[in-house]
Amino acid sequence: MHKSKTFETKIMVSLRTYTHGKTLACIIGVLMLGSLVSCRETNNVKVIKLGHGLDVSHPVHAAMVYMGQRLAEKSDGRMQLKIYPSQQLGTERECLELLQIGSLGMTKVSVGVLENFVPDFKLFGLPFLFRDKEHAHKVLDGEIGKELLDASVGVRLKGMAFYDAGSRSFYTKKPINTPEDLEGLKLRVMESQTAMDMVRNLGGSPTPISWGELYTSLQQGIVDGAENNLPSFYLSRHYEVCKYYVMDEHTMLPDVLLISTSIWDGLNDQQKQWLEEAAQESIPYERKGWQEAESHALEEIKKAGVEVIYPDKEPFREKVSRMYDDFKRDVQLKRLIDAVQAN
């Protein structure tokens, strides 16, 4: 391994932005331009493009920047990441599709979106699957986590790492103390069938909306609320519209770092080792940053006048319990659920 050197950051962020109405075809067209191909090599420097939907102030983005720095150091500058945040290259689903055809090198998505490509990831959408954060980390760092990262190879996506994305809770324009308070509310969810089923079981009306369009949708009353983790609620400034954050912590959906298998297969063994090591080293960096971000977000939303509600979780668990019965009809999902609960 090369001795670490002091590098000026190798992470370059594209300044170009696109309208919300962009199509996947338009994005592919841009990516196919010479300067934006998914992985290129100039003067013996291999550059991998990484697109994602988060703001540059997000701790997960910071972890990917750190990964890029470590990759540049390990490779003595011969490998670099070029990161495009804030949905510059498309939504999470679009980025996954770009990876599949090799037009984008890497991305970060929520497992809630990935379940549309790999059914095993539906597991994480089950409400109250994990006992607490320590239990979640134990599962993700162990054999179950490794199995799930490998599960996407068949759809031309290779999982590299899980990033902590905390627990997801509801936030709304009215106080929520029981599941009955959610009845009839239009709640934004990701493009996840499991998330939609969960909201229906709780009496709400699930409404899939792009993350980038959610603030305006909340303002205009298209939806009455949404569900996400604390840092995302804070950094998106959704607290300006929704003054109640309901700490029901119904799911813990990690983020997944993925690489296109066509890009991965084009790397030599040394390059693969550098990239894998850099990705693994970014995990504890991200978890530390996430914990700090959660504490900061909670403090700041309270200052902004948000009421944080800590409801009794048991009625919420009871309302969604039938989802476990439905999931366990699938032999593979039953095996995974049993393995997680036994961990």
C-alpha positions in Angstrom: 0.0 0.0 0.0 1.3 3.5 -0.8 2.1 5.7 2.1 -0.6 8.4 2.5 0.2 11.8 1.0 -1.3 15.2 1.5 -3.6 15.8 -1.4 -5.6 18.7 -2.4 -9.1 17.2 -2.6 -9.6 15.1 -5.7 -13.4 15.4 -5.5 -14.9 17.6 -8.2 -18.5 18.5 -8.1 -20.3 19.3 -11.4 -21.8 22.8 -11.4 -24.3 22.0 -14.0 -27.9 21.6 -12.8 -31.0 20.3 -14.6 -34.7 20.9 -14.4 -37.0 18.5 -12.4 -38.6 17.5 -15.6 -35.5 15.8 -17.1 -35.9 12.4 -18.6 -33.6 9.4 -18.3 -32.9 9.7 -22.0 -31.6 13.3 -21.5 -29.4 12.2 -18.6 -27.9 9.4 -20.6 -27.2 11.8 -23.5 -25.3 14.1 -21.2 -23.4 11.2 -19.6 -22.3 9.9 -23.0 -20.5 13.2 -23.7 -16.8 12.8 -23.6 -16.3 14.6 -20.3 -19.0 12.8 -18.4 -18.5 9.1 -19.2 -19.0 6.8 -16.3 -15.3 5.8 -15.9 -12.5 7.2 -18.0 -8.7 7.0 -17.9 -6.6 10.1 -18.7 -2.8 10.2 -18.2 -3.1 6.9 -16.4 -5.6 8.3 -13.9 -8.9 6.3 -13.7 -11.8 8.6 -12.8 -15.1 7.0 -11.6 -18.3 9.1 -11.7 -20.6 8.9 -8.6 -24.0 10.5 -8.7 -26.5 10.7 -5.8 -29.4 12.8 -4.6 -28.2 14.3 -1.4 -27.2 17.8 -0.5 -23.4 18.5 -0.1 -23.9 19.2 3.6 -25.3 15.7 4.2 -23.1 13.3 6.3 -23.5 10.6 3.7 -22.1 12.9 1.0 -19.2 13.8 3.4 -18.5 10.1 3.7 -18.3 9.6 0.0 -16.0 12.6 -0.3 -13.8 11.0 2.4 -13.9 7.7 0.4 -12.6 9.6 -2.6 -9.8 11.2 -0.7 -8.7 7.8 0.7 -9.0 6.3 -2.8 -6.7 9.0 -4.2 -4.2 8.5 -1.4 -4.1 4.7 -1.6 -3.6 4.8 -5.4 -1.1 7.7 -5.3 -3.5 9.7 -7.4 -4.1 7.0 -10.0 -7.8 6.6 -9.1 -10.2 9.4 -8.3 -13.9 9.9 -7.7 -15.9 12.7 -9.4 -19.1 13.3 -7.4 -22.3 14.7 -8.6 -24.7 15.4 -5.7 -28.2 16.8 -5.4 -29.8 14.8 -8.2 -27.7 16.4 -10.8 -27.6 13.1 -12.7 -31.1 12.0 -11.8 -33.3 10.5 -9.1 -32.1 7.4 -7.2 -34.0 5.2 -9.5 -32.6 6.9 -12.6 -29.0 6.6 -11.2 -29.5 2.9 -10.6 -30.7 2.5 -14.2 -27.7 4.4 -15.4 -25.4 2.0 -13.5 -27.1 -1.0 -15.1 -26.2 0.2 -18.6 -22.8 1.4 -17.5 -23.4 5.1 -18.2 -22.7 5.9 -14.6 -20.0 4.4 -12.4 -21.3 4.5 -8.8 -24.3 5.8 -6.8 -25.8 5.8 -3.3 -29.4 4.9 -2.9 -31.8 4.0 -0.1 -32.6 0.3 0.2 -36.3 1.4 -0.1 -35.6 2.3 -3.8 -33.3 -0.7 -4.3 -36.1 -3.1 -3.4 -37.6 -2.4 -6.8 -34.5 -4.0 -8.4 -33.7 -6.7 -5.8 -36.7 -8.1 -3.9 -34.5 -9.2 -1.0 -34.1 -5.6 0.1 -37.8 -5.4 0.9 -36.7 -6.9 4.2 -35.6 -3.4 5.4 -39.0 -1.9 4.8 -40.6 -4.0 7.5 -41.5 -1.7 10.3 -39.8 -2.3 13.6 -37.5 -5.0 12.2 -34.5 -3.9 14.3 -34.5 -3.7 18.1 -32.2 -0.6 18.0 -29.3 0.9 16.1 -26.7 -1.5 17.6 -28.8 -4.4 16.4 -29.0 -2.9 12.9 -25.2 -2.4 12.7 -24.6 -5.9 13.9 -26.8 -7.3 11.1 -25.3 -5.0 8.4 -21.7 -5.7 9.4 -22.2 -9.5 9.5 -23.0 -12.3 7.1 -26.6 -11.1 6.4 -25.3 -7.8 5.3 -22.6 -9.3 3.0 -25.2 -11.6 1.5 -27.5 -8.7 0.7 -24.7 -6.6 -0.8 -24.0 -9.5 -3.2 -27.7 -10.0 -4.0 -27.7 -7.2 -6.6 -25.0 -8.6 -8.8 -27.6 -10.4 -10.9 -29.0 -7.0 -12.0 -25.6 -5.5 -12.8 -25.3 -3.7 -9.5 -22.5 -4.5 -7.0 -23.1 -3.5 -3.4 -20.0 -1.9 -1.8 -21.1 -0.7 1.6 -24.1 0.1 3.9 -24.2 3.6 5.3 -26.2 4.5 8.4 -29.3 6.5 7.6 -30.8 6.4 11.1 -34.4 5.7 11.8 -37.3 7.1 9.8 -40.3 8.8 11.5 -43.3 10.8 10.3 -43.4 14.6 10.1 -46.7 16.4 9.5 -48.6 19.7 9.8 -50.7 18.3 12.7 -49.7 16.4 15.9 -49.6 12.6 15.6 -49.9 10.6 18.8 -51.6 7.4 17.6 -52.0 5.6 14.3 -55.6 6.9 14.2 -54.2 10.4 13.8 -52.6 9.4 10.5 -56.0 8.3 9.0 -56.7 10.1 5.7 -53.5 12.0 5.6 -51.6 12.1 2.3 -48.0 11.1 3.2 -45.0 11.2 0.8 -43.1 8.0 0.5 -40.3 6.7 -1.6 -40.9 4.6 -4.7 -41.2 1.6 -2.4 -44.1 -0.8 -2.4 -43.2 -1.8 1.2 -43.3 1.9 2.3 -46.7 2.3 0.6 -48.1 -0.8 2.3 -46.9 0.4 5.7 -48.6 3.8 5.3 -51.8 2.1 4.2 -51.7 -0.2 7.2 -51.5 2.8 9.4 -54.5 4.4 7.8 -52.7 7.0 5.7 -52.7 7.6 1.9 -49.2 6.9 0.5 -48.0 9.4 -2.2 -44.7 8.7 -4.0 -43.0 12.0 -4.9 -39.5 12.9 -5.9 -37.4 14.1 -3.0 -36.5 17.2 -4.9 -40.1 18.1 -5.4 -41.3 17.4 -1.8 -40.7 20.9 -0.2 -43.0 22.5 -2.8 -45.5 19.6 -2.5 -45.7 20.2 1.3 -46.1 23.9 0.8 -48.9 23.5 -1.7 -50.8 20.9 0.3 -50.3 18.2 -2.3 -49.2 16.0 0.7 -49.9 16.5 4.4 -46.6 15.1 5.6 -43.8 12.7 4.9 -41.4 10.3 6.7 -37.6 10.4 6.9 -34.7 10.6 9.3 -33.8 13.7 11.4 -30.9 15.0 9.3 -32.8 14.8 6.1 -35.8 16.6 7.7 -33.5 19.3 8.9 -31.2 19.8 5.9 -34.2 19.8 3.5 -35.8 22.6 5.6 -39.0 20.7 5.6 -39.4 21.9 9.2 -40.4 25.2 7.8 -43.6 23.6 6.6 -44.1 20.7 9.0 -44.0 21.7 12.6 -44.4 18.2 14.1 -41.8 15.4 14.1 -43.2 12.2 15.4 -40.5 9.9 16.8 -42.1 6.6 16.1 -38.9 5.3 14.4 -40.9 2.9 12.3 -38.0 1.8 10.0 -34.2 1.8 9.8 -33.5 1.9 6.1 -29.7 2.1 5.4 -28.2 3.7 2.4 -26.3 1.4 -0.1 -23.2 2.4 -2.0 -23.2 0.6 -5.4 -21.0 0.3 -8.4 -21.9 -0.8 -11.9 -20.7 -4.3 -12.5 -19.5 -3.3 -16.0 -17.3 -0.7 -14.4 -16.2 -3.1 -11.6 -15.3 -5.8 -14.0 -13.1 -3.3 -15.9 -10.9 -2.7 -12.9 -7.8 -4.7 -12.2 -7.3 -6.5 -8.9 -5.2 -3.7 -7.4 -7.8 -1.0 -8.4 -10.6 -3.2 -6.9 -8.6 -3.5 -3.6 -8.1 0.3 -3.4 -11.7 1.0 -4.0 -13.0 -1.7 -1.6 -10.6 -0.5 1.2 -11.6 3.1 0.7 -15.3 2.2 0.8 -14.9 0.2 4.0 -12.9 3.0 5.7 -15.7 5.4 4.9 -18.2 3.4 6.9 -17.1 4.3 10.5 -16.4 7.9 9.2 -20.0 8.1 8.1 -21.5 6.6 11.2 -19.7 9.1 13.4 -20.8 12.0 11.2 -24.3 10.6 11.2 -24.5 10.5 15.0 -23.3 14.1 15.2 -25.8 15.2 12.4 -28.7 13.6 14.3 -27.9 15.4 17.5 -27.5 18.7 15.7 -30.7 18.3 13.6 -32.7 17.5 16.7 -31.4 20.6 18.5 -32.0 22.9 15.5 -35.5 21.8 14.6 -36.5 22.4 18.2 -35.0 25.9 18.0 -37.1 26.4 14.8 -40.3 25.7 16.7 -40.9 22.1 15.8 -42.6 20.0 18.4 -41.0 16.6 18.7 -43.5 13.9 19.8 -42.5 10.6 21.4 -45.6 8.4 20.9 -46.2 4.9 22.3 -44.8 2.7 19.6 -46.9 -0.4 20.5 -50.1 0.7 18.7 -48.0 1.4 15.6 -46.4 -2.1 15.8 -49.8 -3.7 16.1 -51.2 -1.9 13.0 -48.3 -3.2 10.8 -48.0 -6.7 12.3 -49.9 -8.3 9.4 -47.0 -7.2 7.1 -44.8 -9.8 8.7 -47.4 -12.6 7.9 -47.5 -11.4 4.3 -43.7 -11.3 4.0 -43.2 -14.7 5.5 -45.2 -16.3 2.7 -42.0 -15.8 0.7 -39.5 -18.5 1.7 -36.5 -16.3 1.1 -37.8 -13.3 3.0 -38.9 -15.6 5.9 -35.4 -16.9 6.1 -33.9 -13.4 6.2 -36.5 -12.1 8.7 -35.8 -15.1 11.0 -32.0 -14.6 10.7 -32.3 -10.9 11.6 -34.5 -11.5 14.5 -32.2 -14.3 15.8 -29.1 -12.1 15.5 
